Amino acid sequence: MTTTVQHRRSETTGSEPAAGDILVGELAVNLADGKLFSKKTDGTIVTLAGNLTATTYYIPTSLGYITETPDFGTDFGLITATVSNGNTQETNTTSDVTFDSVETNILTIGGKQAVNGPAFRAYPTTGQTITSGSLQKVNFGGETFDTGGCFANNKFTPNVAGYYQLNSTIRLDGSNGTGECMIVIYKNGAEHARGWNSSGVQFASNFWSMSVSDLAYANGTTDYFEIYIQHGSGSDRTVTPYTNISFFSGCMIRGA
């Protein structure tokens, strides 16, 4: 004679037995989630099958590693995996957080890249001549680094949408004169932020520097940034072409 044994069971997604629902060693199964549970002698409920394997997910180096524990799905939402260009991508569907593989080092939140966007530092390699009395774009012929390949033709065009810290210091050789001197971050061909700015009194005989620093939003496709300067000496002046004296740098500080 055949005896049929049926365990306590549920077909409700996310349903788990409480300590008072089953005896020590008794089994309970959630058919919807594919999980098997039992109770230990100390009264705690343990998962015997389903979502048991701890998996390490890589988020950018600055944040390190996190490990998915067996109850990760319950606490943070379902983890799903996809493969794109050979790289595994783990997605938390509840909070819409995506952890890409080691190859990409990318964390996205709500579909937007959160950290590890492009960073660059460029510097002039020639003594560019700047005429007196008008804003002129500074040429940067060398790069200290350019992580996203986003700096070219004297402009920074970020390929990831987000907010960027931009900095520049430019030194000019010669006296500054008494006319207006300034350094400006340009965005998409127009003035975005003016930094050092003065006029009226000559204070430098041999050289002087101008600096600017500001935050700016970039859409990750068409927005670009340049550096313009102006002096009022009345004669031509030359940009000092040393990497530690004149430069333009920037990096992404947060996602869009």
GUPA-181801 format. One record per atom (N, C-alpha, C): z, y, x. Coordinates in steps of 0.05 Angstrom, whole numbers, plus 5000, padded with zeros to 4 digits. Atoms other than C-alpha are relative to their C-alpha. Layout:
// GUPA-181801
ZYX...
***
This chain:
// GUPA-181801
500049765017500050005000500050255018500349764984497950685029502050214990498249795007503151235032498850275010501049744993500751955032502350195006498049814993505052465069498750285002501049725000503853205056502250195010498149814989507253755095500050254983499949745013509454415068497550165009502649884993503154845066499650264984500749755014500255525048497050055006502849914996493155785040499850304999499949715000495256505044499950105029500349894972492856875107502550155008497749864989498657105150502749894991497550125010503856685113501249825021498550174981509156365158502649934988497450095012515355965139502350165012497549884991522156295143501949775008498150214990528055925175501149834977498850145022530655735107498049834984502050145015524055445083499649715009500450274990523854815127502449915016497850114984528654345162499349985029500550044971529454235237498049775004501950214994523353855261497949964978501950035022519753905194497550175006502549864995512454135196499250164976501249845021509154685156497350105011502649924991501854875159498950224983501549795014497855495142497149935002502850104999490955235123498050235004501849774997487855935121499850095029499949904972490056125192499649775020500250224981489655425222502449985018497650004984496955465246501949784990498050215006502254915249502750105010497449904993509655095249502149784998497750175004516354755257502550175006497549864996523754945265501649865022498450104979528054865327502949984990497250035008535454675326501550264999498649735001537355405338499150164976500849865025533855585272497550175002502449844997527855935302497549854992502650125007520855805276498150025024501950004978515755605329497249934990502850075006508155565326499149785018500850244984505754885349497049995005502950004996498355005341498850254987501249765010493755595331500950255014499349754986493556235374502249965020497850064981497955905427499550105028500749954972494256055491500350305007499849724991496356695527497650075016502449914987490357085550500450275013499749754987490057645600497550174995502149815005485958255580500250225020500049794979483858775631499450264987500649725006484559505616499950155026500549874975482760025668502249995021498250044978486059975736502550174999497749825001490560575724502149904980498250105020493660205665500949715006499350274992493759505695499149794980500750225018493658855656502049984977498150085021496558645589499449714994500350285007497657935566500449964970499750065028496357705495501949774997498050215005502457305472499149854975500850165023501956765418500050164973499949865025503857265363498550265001501549754997499157815387498550064974501649965024494757715326501750114977498349915022500657805278500950295004498849734994503458425313497950225001501949794994497058795331497349964986502650045013491458515289498449785013501750224991486157985297498450085025501649974976482957915365497449854997502650135001475557765364498550045026501449994974470957635423497050014996502949995000463757825434499150015029501149994973459257785494497650185001502249814998454758355515499250025030500949994972450558335578501649825019498550194984454657745602502950065003497249924998461258105595501549944974498450055024466657875547501450254991498649775011469458405501501949914978497950085020475958305463500650244983499749785018476858735401502449954982497750015018483358875364499050144974501249895024480658965293501850164983498249845016486959255264500150295010499849734989487759855311497450095012502649934990480459855332500150075030499949964971482159805406498449785013501850194987477059465451500849985030499550054972478759155519497649875012502350124987472659035561500849845024499450184978472258535618500350165026499549884974473858665691497550155010502449894990466558825704499650294992500549745010466659455662502450195002497649844997473959695666500150224978500249805020473260055599502049934977498450025023478260175543498950194979501049835021475560435477501949994976498349975023479460685417498350134978501749905022475960775350497150035008502849994992469360635384499450215021500449794979470361195435501349925026498950064974471361085509502450185005497549854998478461295525500650105028499449934973479161305601497949905019501950084979475461185666497250104995502649875002469861665649499150105027501149914974465561985703501750215014498749814983468462385760498150075023501849934978464962775815501250225017499349774983465763265872497550065017502449924986459963655902500550255017499549784983459264175956497350115011502549894989453864645984499549915028500750094973450164416046498450215016501449784987446565066062501350264993499049735005448465796067498350154980501649885021445466006000500450304999499949715002443766745995500450094971499449895026446867105936499650305001500549715000444067795921502250144984497849855011448668345897499450084970500149885026450168535825499349834976500750175023448267935781501049725004499150284999450667235764497749825009502050194989446966695803501249725003499050284999447565935801500349915029499450114973450665595861498649735003501350254994446865035894501949815016498350204987450564395914498349775010501850194989446663955961501349735008498650254992452063435978502149914980498050115018456862985941502149845015497850164990463662725961500149734985500350235017463262235903498850084973501349965026459662155836500149734986499650275010462461555799498149914978501850075022457861585739497150075005502849904995451561855773499250224982500549795019452262465729499550285012500549744988451463025780497349995014502749984989444363225797498950284994501349745004440263865805502050224995497949805001446664275814501550024973498650005025449364085746501349734995498550245008454463585718499449954971500750085027451963215656501549744994498550245005457462725634498649814981501350195017454862085603502049864981498050105018461361945565501350234985498849785016463862385508503050025005497149964996470662685521500650285010499149754990474563255551500349995030500250004971473663445624501450235013498949794983477563825676497950075021502049914981472764245717501250215018498949824980474364615781497950095020501949914978470565035832501350235016499349794982472065465892497550065017502449924984466365855926500850235018499449784980467166265990497450135008502349854990462366816009500750135026499649874974461567086080499250294998500549715000461867836091502050144983498249855016465468396055499349984971500550035029466268395980499050254987500849745012464769135968501850084978498449895021467269515908499049934972501150075026462869235853501349754988498750225013464568675805499449735013500350274988465767975834501249814979499050205019466667355791498849725006500950285000465966595787500349904971500150085028464066265721499149714997501050265008463465565692498050054977502049995021457065535652499849734985500550245016456065035595497450044985502649995014449064905570498650275004501449754994446465535604501350254991498549775008451766005577502850005011497349984989458466265601502049854983497950155013464065785584502850105007497449904991469966025626499750165025500149824976470766595675502649965015497650024983475566505733500650255014499449764984476966985790498150224993501749785008474367675770501350275008498849744992475368365801497850205007501849794991472069025819501650255006498849734996473569725844501050055028498849954973476769615912499049785019500750204980474169275975502549895013497650114989479368796000499349795022500850204980475368326046497950115018502049914980471568486110498249785010501550214987469267806134499249774980500550225020469767296076502050014978498050035021473167156010499149774982500550225018473766595959500650074971499549975029473366565883500349734988499450265012476166005840500050014970499950025029475665765768500849714993499150265010478865185730500450014970499750005029478564995657499349734989500750255015477964435606497550064983502449975016471464315569499349744987501050245015468763835517497149955007502850084995462363445532499349784980500750205020458563045480499049745012500750254987456562515531497049955001502950034999449062625523498650255011501549764992446363335528501650235013498349784988452263785549500049985030499949994971452064005621501450255010498449784988455964465668498950085027500949884975454164925726501950215009498349794990457565435770498250245007501349754993455266165774501950195013498349804987457866715818498650275001501149734997456967465826501750155020498549824983458867975878498850284999500949725002458368725883500050155027499849884973457868855958497750205005502349824995451169215952497949885019501950134981447868736002500149694995500050295003446167996006502549885013497850154989451967516017499349715000500750284996451966786039502349824992498050205007455666196009500849845025499150154977459965846061499649704994500750285006457165126064501749795013498250214990463264716082501349854977499050175022465664136039502950074993497349945006472964356044500550294993499749715005471665096031498650074973501549955025466465115975499449744986500450255013466064575922500050044970500050025030465164385848500849714994499050275006469063795819500849984971499250045027470963495753500449714994499550275009473362875716500850004971499250035028474462615646503049954999497150035002481762675625500849864974499550155024481362385554497449974984502450055016476362095506499750204977500649815021473062465449501849954976
***
